[in-house]
Amino acid sequence: MCPSVRLSVPMWMISSSVALLLAVGGACATARHMSARNLELQSPPQFFFGRASDPRIVPLVRVGNGAEQMSELTMFELVEEGRRLRLLSRVELKNAGVAISYVFLTTRYVLTMDERSGIGTTANCLVIYDLQRGESVALSLEEFLSKESIALLGSDGLDAYPGRVWRVFGRGLFDAKKLLYYPSTLRECRDHEVPCIEVDLRSMVAGHLEVVPEKLPGAVDPKHDWSIEWQWRQRDERTAGHVKSEKFAYPDHITGIVDLRRADRQLIKFLGSRKQMSFRRDAKTGDYLLDEKSGGK
């Protein structure tokens, strides 16, 4: 059994895709299986998988052990008709433990929002990562909201954590052309009186739109693909939880199970008849290679 931390959240704070909050791989249940009224954020194992809009992009987070070992994000791309998970980039995250929200917008830009030590109260309230340039910017709430605006924020529903409700816990909006991200939709800002925050990924800055716009042309729901369920395991099953830093290695095996009900034609054509893929890690390249004997079903 995985230990869990319960976070009681008002119904309006839960979007149709709670999976954005924490897409946990391995033995623990994913966030999409959690109750909406009393959101139970599972304490993750050593690793968990994120979700991107493209099923061939696979984010893997390695959870840290505190200051002695920070969390780390690795982005993989499924290539060669599903025969290889190619390592695209790797970055050390600002969070010593687990962020509340991970947003994988592109293979270049990633956001994390809030930490379990506090909602809107830490120096890592909003962190922007540019994986191509190898740069990151960590912002506290005070760096993109005025004192007057912060004073108006409530804390209703944050029973498990200290905090200030500065956003709705959903997918938000993303303008792929302008590379602008909005943690809360315009309707959420109006209905729930949370500030309209605009994150400029190119400039790596965030700001508060004092007046909520009527429309944001080009900004759409950054949907997440669930057509492949990713799982990880170590050679020794007993090492599947937290381990000492000197053994803080990556999984020996990664398995992808294809849900044909959710997969689009392009993905099915890409993978062929393959419904399950089992990969072994190549220590030299950091890629994962398909094990034809045990995996390409």
C-alpha positions, 0 to 999 in steps of 0.5 A: 500500500502506498501512504497517502496525504489527503487534501480536502478541496472544494468541488469547483477546484477539481477539473474534469482531468484531475490527472494534471495534479499528479500523474503517478506511475508504478504501484500507486493509483493515478490521480484520475481515480481519486475522489473529487470531494476529498482529493487524496494525493498519493505519496509517490514512489521513487518515480512517476509519469506525467502526461503530455498532449502527444502520447509519444512524449513521455515525462518521467519524474524521479522524486527526491529525498529532500535537499540531499537529492533533488527531484529530476525530470527526464523527457523521453520520445517514443520513436522507431515505431515504438521500439525506442524511448529516446532521451530528449532532455533531463533537468534537476527540479527546484522541488526537493520533494513533490510539486502539487501540479506538473504541466507539460506543455511542450518538449521544451517548456515545463511548469510546476506549481506549488508544493506540499509544504504550502499552496502559494506560500513557497519560493517555488509557487510557480517554476518555469523550465526551458529545457532547451536552454537549460534554464529555470525561473522560480517565482513566489506568489509575491513576484507576480501578484500585488500585496493587495491582490494577495490579501483578497485570496482565500484559503477555503478547502485547503485543510491539509496544507497551509495556503492561499487559493490563487488558481483553480486546480485544472488544466488552464489554457495554453496559446501554443503560438504565443507560448502563453499559459493561463493556470485558470480559465477565464470562466474559472477566474470570473466564477471563483474570483481567482486572479487571471495569471498569464505566464510568458514561457519565452520570457519566463515571466508571470503577471496578473491581468487586472481585468479578466479578458472577454476572450483569449484568441488562440488559447485552448485547453491543453488536453492530456493524452491517456492512450498509453499507461506507463509503468516502471519497475526495478530489477529488485522489486524491493527497491521500488520505493525510496532508496538511498541517494547512492542507489538513486538510479533510473528504472531498469524496465518501463512498460507501456500498455496501449488503450485502443479505445483512447488511441487515435488512428495515427498512434495505432498506425505508428505502433502497428498491432502492438498493445504492450511494450516492455523496454529495458534501459540502455545504460550507455545512452539513457534510452529504453529499448524494446524487449522484443521477447517480453514486450512487443505484443 
